[in-house]
């Protein structure tokens, strides 16, 4: 597969309209007839983009809308919340990515006990046939679904013959002799390998959120920060980073960020704090994207606030150097 064009979402001016359907109960008669795929699509990485290209080709051929079916929470977050992997993308970030890759509709199924108990055949009938009137489905040949994962690719093929839709195996995207996957992206981020993550995602890794009021402790030591609550239990990233912040001015703003729980001040909540260089505007309430450029160090506990301040001064210089020469 050929990689789609690399993008940073803010750099595009795409006016593609994508419909977000919050649950199966919102499906109406005009939603009947589509090509679709099913999955978590966490990260919307190169592998996912290849599937969306594959789906777009079929949608164009059949002159039908392309639909992506996702789950909230993701199944692992429902079955094993304490052991679920860190999210690469929150729902809003995922939807932004899908819109930019040309998806027409996203059907988000609320993953709960009722959905988990639904048999494979009931899922096919209620969601794919009655709900969407599906004409073509693209899934992995190792895809499993339904109660106790009883449904598989063969189940879908058999149902397709009965209900009049075709089923196609999704293309695998290989990069560096390995399959591109959310796990692989997550590992790159955990190791601070942002360039590797960029290659796998086909764009810089970003986190989105709204700037909120914090305790304003950074201001008292000379490093005011924009505080962004990430609404995640676990983050794929942790530490101090050179970053750029998008969404406030036309050009991205350079800065240094700490992503973690702030152990020096006995913090517990996961927080992204961004100190912007040579910038003194108030930006509370802005919805921003933070692009991670280079990891500087891991988060750590310092013996005193003064020791923390001295380290931040070093971090600021390291971030300025990294942003001046990011490669």
C-alpha positions in Angstrom: 0.0 0.0 0.0 1.1 3.6 -0.7 1.1 5.9 2.3 -1.4 8.6 2.2 -0.1 12.2 2.1 1.4 13.3 5.4 -0.7 15.9 7.2 -0.9 18.0 10.3 -4.6 18.5 10.9 -4.3 22.3 11.5 -2.4 22.7 8.2 -5.4 21.6 6.1 -8.5 23.5 5.1 -10.7 20.5 4.3 -14.4 21.3 4.3 -15.5 17.6 4.2 -18.6 17.1 6.3 -18.7 14.0 8.4 -21.7 12.8 10.3 -21.3 11.5 13.9 -24.0 9.0 14.9 -23.9 8.6 18.7 -25.5 5.1 18.9 -27.5 2.6 16.9 -30.7 4.2 18.2 -30.0 7.3 16.1 -29.9 5.4 12.8 -32.6 6.4 10.4 -33.8 5.2 7.0 -31.5 7.5 5.1 -28.5 5.8 6.7 -29.4 2.6 4.8 -26.9 1.6 2.2 -23.1 2.0 2.8 -19.7 0.5 2.8 -18.2 0.1 6.3 -15.4 -1.1 8.5 -15.3 -1.9 12.2 -12.6 -1.4 14.8 -11.1 0.8 17.5 -9.1 2.9 15.1 -7.0 4.1 18.0 -4.4 6.6 16.6 -5.8 6.4 13.1 -2.2 5.3 12.0 -0.9 4.3 8.6 -2.5 0.9 8.9 -5.9 2.5 9.6 -5.4 5.0 6.8 -4.7 2.1 4.4 -8.0 0.6 5.4 -9.8 3.9 4.8 -8.2 4.2 1.4 -9.4 0.7 0.6 -12.9 1.6 1.8 -13.0 4.8 -0.1 -12.1 2.9 -3.4 -15.2 0.7 -2.8 -17.4 3.5 -1.8 -16.5 5.4 -5.0 -17.1 2.3 -7.1 -20.6 1.7 -5.5 -21.3 5.4 -5.1 -22.2 4.9 -1.4 -21.1 6.6 1.8 -18.2 5.1 3.8 -18.9 4.4 7.4 -16.6 3.6 10.3 -18.0 1.7 13.3 -16.2 2.3 16.5 -16.8 1.6 20.2 -16.8 3.8 23.3 -15.4 2.8 25.6 -13.1 0.5 23.7 -13.8 -3.1 24.5 -10.6 -3.6 26.6 -11.5 -0.5 28.6 -14.8 -2.2 29.4 -13.6 -5.7 30.2 -10.3 -4.8 31.9 -10.3 -1.1 32.8 -7.2 -1.3 35.0 -5.2 -3.2 32.3 -6.4 -1.4 29.2 -3.6 0.1 27.1 -3.1 3.9 27.1 -5.2 5.7 24.5 -3.4 7.2 21.6 -6.5 9.2 20.7 -9.5 10.3 22.7 -12.8 10.2 20.8 -12.7 13.8 19.6 -9.1 13.4 18.4 -10.1 10.2 16.5 -13.1 12.0 14.9 -10.9 14.9 13.7 -8.5 12.4 12.1 -11.3 10.4 10.4 -12.8 13.6 9.0 -9.5 14.5 7.4 -9.2 11.1 5.9 -12.5 11.4 4.1 -14.9 9.3 6.3 -18.5 10.2 5.6 -20.1 8.8 8.8 -18.9 7.4 12.1 -21.3 5.1 14.1 -20.2 5.1 17.7 -21.6 2.1 19.6 -21.7 2.4 23.4 -19.8 -0.6 24.6 -21.7 -1.9 27.7 -22.9 -5.2 29.1 -25.8 -5.3 26.7 -23.6 -4.9 23.6 -21.0 -7.4 25.1 -23.8 -10.0 25.5 -25.1 -9.5 21.9 -24.5 -12.6 19.8 -22.6 -12.4 16.6 -25.7 -13.1 14.5 -27.7 -10.5 16.5 -24.9 -7.9 15.9 -25.0 -8.6 12.2 -28.8 -8.3 12.0 -29.3 -5.3 14.3 -26.3 -3.2 13.3 -25.1 -4.2 9.9 -28.3 -5.2 8.2 -31.3 -3.5 9.9 -29.3 -0.5 11.1 -27.0 0.3 8.1 -28.2 -1.8 5.2 -24.6 -2.6 4.6 -23.4 -3.4 1.0 -19.7 -4.0 1.6 -17.7 -4.6 4.7 -13.9 -4.4 5.2 -12.4 -6.1 8.3 -9.3 -8.0 9.3 -9.2 -11.7 8.6 -8.5 -12.2 12.3 -11.5 -10.0 13.3 -13.7 -11.4 16.1 -17.0 -10.0 17.5 -20.1 -10.8 19.4 -20.6 -12.5 22.7 -17.4 -14.4 23.7 -15.9 -13.3 20.4 -17.9 -16.1 18.7 -18.2 -14.2 15.3 -15.3 -14.1 12.8 -14.5 -13.4 9.2 -16.2 -16.6 8.0 -19.3 -15.7 10.0 -19.5 -12.4 8.2 -18.9 -14.0 4.8 -21.8 -16.5 5.4 -24.1 -13.7 6.6 -23.1 -11.7 3.5 -24.4 -14.4 1.3 -27.6 -14.5 3.2 -28.2 -10.7 3.5 -26.6 -9.5 0.3 -23.4 -7.8 1.2 -19.8 -8.6 0.4 -16.9 -9.0 2.8 -13.3 -8.1 2.1 -10.1 -8.6 4.1 -8.4 -5.3 5.0 -4.9 -4.7 3.7 -2.0 -4.9 6.1 0.4 -1.9 6.1 4.1 -2.9 6.6 6.7 -0.4 7.6 10.2 -1.5 8.3 9.3 -5.2 7.9 6.7 -5.0 10.7 3.0 -4.4 10.6 1.9 -1.0 11.7 -0.4 -1.2 14.7 -1.6 0.9 17.6 0.6 -1.2 19.9 3.7 -0.3 17.8 2.8 3.4 18.0 2.3 3.2 21.7 5.6 1.5 22.2 7.4 4.2 20.2 5.8 6.9 22.3 6.5 5.2 25.6 10.2 5.1 24.6 10.2 8.7 23.6 10.8 7.9 20.0 8.6 10.7 18.5 10.1 10.5 15.1 9.3 6.8 14.9 5.7 7.6 16.0 5.5 10.3 13.4 6.4 7.8 10.7 3.8 5.3 11.9 1.1 7.9 12.2 2.0 9.8 9.0 1.8 13.0 11.1 3.2 14.4 14.3 1.8 13.0 17.5 -0.6 15.5 19.2 -2.9 15.7 22.1 -6.0 18.0 22.2 -7.8 19.7 25.0 -9.1 22.9 26.5 -6.9 25.3 28.5 -8.3 25.4 32.0 -7.5 27.3 35.2 -4.9 25.6 37.4 -3.3 26.3 40.7 -1.1 28.9 39.0 2.0 27.6 40.8 4.1 27.9 37.6 3.4 31.6 37.5 4.8 32.0 41.1 8.2 30.6 40.0 8.4 32.5 36.8 7.1 29.8 34.4 3.4 30.3 33.8 1.7 27.4 32.1 -1.4 26.6 30.0 -3.0 23.7 31.8 -4.8 21.1 29.7 -6.7 18.3 31.4 -6.5 15.2 29.2 -9.4 13.2 30.6 -7.3 10.0 30.3 -6.6 7.4 33.0 -3.3 6.5 31.3 -1.1 8.5 28.9 1.1 6.9 26.2 3.6 9.7 27.0 5.2 10.9 30.2 7.9 13.4 30.8 9.1 16.8 29.6 8.9 17.7 25.9 9.7 20.4 23.4 6.3 21.2 21.9 4.4 23.5 19.7 0.9 24.6 20.5 -1.7 25.1 17.8 -5.1 26.8 18.0 -4.3 30.2 19.5 -2.5 32.1 16.8 -2.0 31.5 13.0 1.5 30.2 13.6 2.2 27.4 16.1 3.6 28.7 19.4 6.9 27.1 20.7 7.1 25.9 24.3 8.1 23.3 26.8 5.6 20.9 28.4 5.4 18.6 31.3 3.0 15.6 31.0 2.5 13.7 34.2 1.2 14.0 37.7 3.7 16.6 39.1 5.2 14.5 41.9 7.2 17.4 43.4 4.0 19.1 44.5 2.3 15.8 45.3 0.0 15.9 42.3 -2.2 12.9 41.4 -4.2 14.0 38.3 -2.7 13.5 34.9 -2.1 17.0 33.5 -0.4 18.5 30.5 1.3 21.8 31.4 2.7 24.0 28.6 5.0 26.9 29.1 5.0 29.1 26.0 8.1 31.0 25.1 7.9 34.8 24.9 4.1 34.8 25.2 2.0 36.5 27.8 -1.6 36.4 26.6 -4.4 34.8 28.6 -5.7 31.8 26.7 -8.1 30.2 29.1 -11.0 28.4 27.3 -9.1 27.9 24.0 -9.3 24.4 22.5 -5.7 23.6 21.5 -3.5 20.9 19.9 -0.2 20.3 21.5 2.4 18.8 19.1 5.2 16.8 20.7 8.5 17.5 18.9 11.2 15.9 21.1 11.4 14.3 24.5 13.8 16.0 26.9 13.6 13.9 30.0 11.3 11.8 32.2 9.2 13.4 34.9 10.8 13.3 38.3 10.4 14.4 41.9 12.7 17.2 43.1 13.7 17.8 46.7 12.5 21.4 46.6 10.6 24.0 44.5 13.9 25.8 44.0 15.5 22.6 42.5 12.5 22.2 40.3 12.8 25.8 39.1 16.5 25.3 38.3 15.6 22.2 36.2 12.9 24.0 34.4 15.4 26.7 33.3 17.5 23.9 31.8 14.4 22.3 30.2 13.5 25.6 28.6 16.9 25.9 27.0 16.8 22.3 25.8 13.4 22.8 24.3 14.5 26.0 22.5 17.5 24.1 21.1 15.3 21.2 20.0 12.7 23.5 18.3 15.5 25.4 16.6 16.9 22.1 15.3 14.2 19.5 15.6 15.9 16.7 13.7 
